[in-house]
Amino acid sequence: MLITISSIIILVAGFWFYGNSGWHLNRNKFNKLPIGDLKHLKGPVYVDDVGHFWELLDQKKNIFHQPDHEVELIENPYPNVEGSFEMDTKNPNLKFLCKTDSGGSFEAILQPDGTYLTQGLKQGTYNYGHPEGLWGSFKHAILDVIPHFINSNYRSF
């Protein structure tokens, strides 16, 4: 029993330390947004004007980046993305990920007016663990999601 309590204390302290570390809070110095328009390739994959591939994630994987209230429907939403999208006024933001060579991913949260959400609690942030497959999802939870709940005061770059 003592080992279990000690393990929990060490785990919580570790997450607290990591959540307040410069490595976590400075993550956005690595984040990039799509350049220019996103052109549809196949399925959920898009390419920007400089050749980076961006995957449009399902809305169920985008719950942390939605506004807290319903927004008004706008005409011609997401003007910088090729294709037509039905705008969901309760979950209007689209989430795109671009996998990096280091195993992380750039994260871009596109608002219906065509701008990217780059400030505040719901902004896109650099992911140290790209959430692909079981191992990637585990790394994403440990390196990105849990620390976000400990401290989401990211520094702007």
N, C-alpha and C positions, 0 to 999 in steps of 0.2 A: 504494500500500500504506500509506503514511504517513497519507494522508487517511482511509482506512478505519479504521485504529487510532485516530486522533484522534477520528473520529466516534463510535466505540464508547465511548471514554473519556468524551466529552462526554455521550452518551446515558445511560450508567451514572451519571455524576455528577448529571445532571439528575433521574433517577429517585430516586437516593439523597436528594437535596435535597428533592424533592417528598414522598417517603415519610416524611421527618422534619419536614415543615412543619406549622404549626398548622392550615392549611387542610385537610390530610389528617387529622391526629390529632383535630381538633375537629369532624369531619363529623357526629357523632351529635347535635350540638345542633340539627341540622336534621331528624333522623329522627323519625318519628311511628309509632305503632302503631295498629291498628284500635281504634275505640271501640265497646265492646259486642260483640254477636254479629255474625258474618258470615253474611249471608243470600245464598243462591245465586240468581243472576239467569239466566245462560245460559252454557253452555260453562265456561271456567275463571274467569268473572267473578263476583265477590261484592261486596256492598255492606255497609258497617258502619252503625251506628246514626246517624251524622251525615252519611251520604250519600257518603262516599268510596268509590270503586271500587277493588277489590283483585283482582289477577290471581293465581290459583294457578299457579305454575310447575311444569313437569314435573320429576320427581325428578332427571333427568340434568342439570338446570340448578341443582341444589341440593346438589352434592357437597361444597362447602366448609362446609356448615352441619350436617353429620351427626356423631353421636358416633363416637368411635374404636372402640367396642365394641358388640356386639349388646345390645339392651335387652329387658326382659321385656314380653310382650304384656299390655296392659291392657284391661279391659272398658270400653266406651264411650269410645274415644279421640276427641280433638278435640271436646269437648262444646260449645264456643262457635262451631262452624261447622255451618251447616245442611247436611244430607245425611249419607250414610253413607260412611265410608272404611275400607278395609282397611288396617290398620296393618302396615307393613313393619318388622320388628324390627331389621333391619340399617340401614335408612334411615327412621327414624320421623318426622323433622321435616319439616314442610311450609313452603314458602317462598311468601310473598305479596308482590307489589310493587304500589305505588300511584303512578302517574305524576304528577309535579308539573308545574306550568306553566313551570318554568324548564328543563325537559328532563331533570331527574333523576328519582329515585324513592325513596319511602320503602320500607324493606325490613323485613318482619316474619317471624321464624322461629318458627313455632308448634310447640310440643312436644306429645306425645300427651296430657298431662294438662291441656291448655288454657292453659298459661302460655307467655309469649313469652321467647325466649332473648335476654337483654339484657346479658350479661356474657361476657367471655372471648373466645378466639380465633374461635369459631364463631358469635358473635352476629350479628344483622342489623345492617347499617349503612346510613347514607344513601348513595345512589348519585348521584354527580354526572353520570353518563351512564346514562340509562335504556336497558337492553339490548334495544332493539326495532329490528329491521332491521339491515342491514349497518353503516351509519354509527353507529347507537346501540350496537351490540355493540362496535365499534371504540373508541368513546369510553369505554364501560364498562371495557374491558380496560385502556386507557391511564390513565384517571382513577381507577379503583377497584380493579381486580384486581391489577395489577402493584404499585402502592404498598402494598397489603395485605401482599404477600409481603416487602416491604422493612421495613415496620414496622406491626404490628397492635396496638400498645399505645394503643388509642383512649381518649380521655378520656370519662368518664361525665358525663351531664348530667341 
